[in-house]
């Protein structure tokens, strides 16, 4: 999800957090650190007051676009079936 936010244009931390409604500060910070460590995101400190940080997707990160789009299309196509399987599973668990 983070990559979809910063794919079109670099974004600051709070902008990413706002776009990913519901993510905690810690979860986002941890995820961004992992993405940076794995070479999918760059982190640039901006000379602003207060200091800002901007995150951008790298060419390696962009290489995930096609697989992500395929995964999203798959999820849209089979989302109802997955949800139904989950409901059936939960009903079975509740009976046991």
Phi, psi and omega in degrees: 000321180300317181297327179291332178286316185267357180298312182292324181199150176303149183220151176278160185308308184295328176294317178298315181300317178297318182290333178259062184314123176104345180283141179279160179303313182296316181298318180292316180299315179297316181295318179296321177298318178295317180297320178294315180300326181273002175081015182266342185221145171251152180239124180238126176278127182264139180280065180243169176241116353291165182301134178248160177231133181241139180246137179226152178278143180267170175303322177298318177298319178298332181295345178277352185303309182298311177298322178296318179297321177295318179296318178297317179297319178298314181297321177295320181291320187250007182304316180296319180294321179294315179298319178297318178298322178295316180299315179299317180297317180294321177297318179296319178296320182294330180284337183271000000 
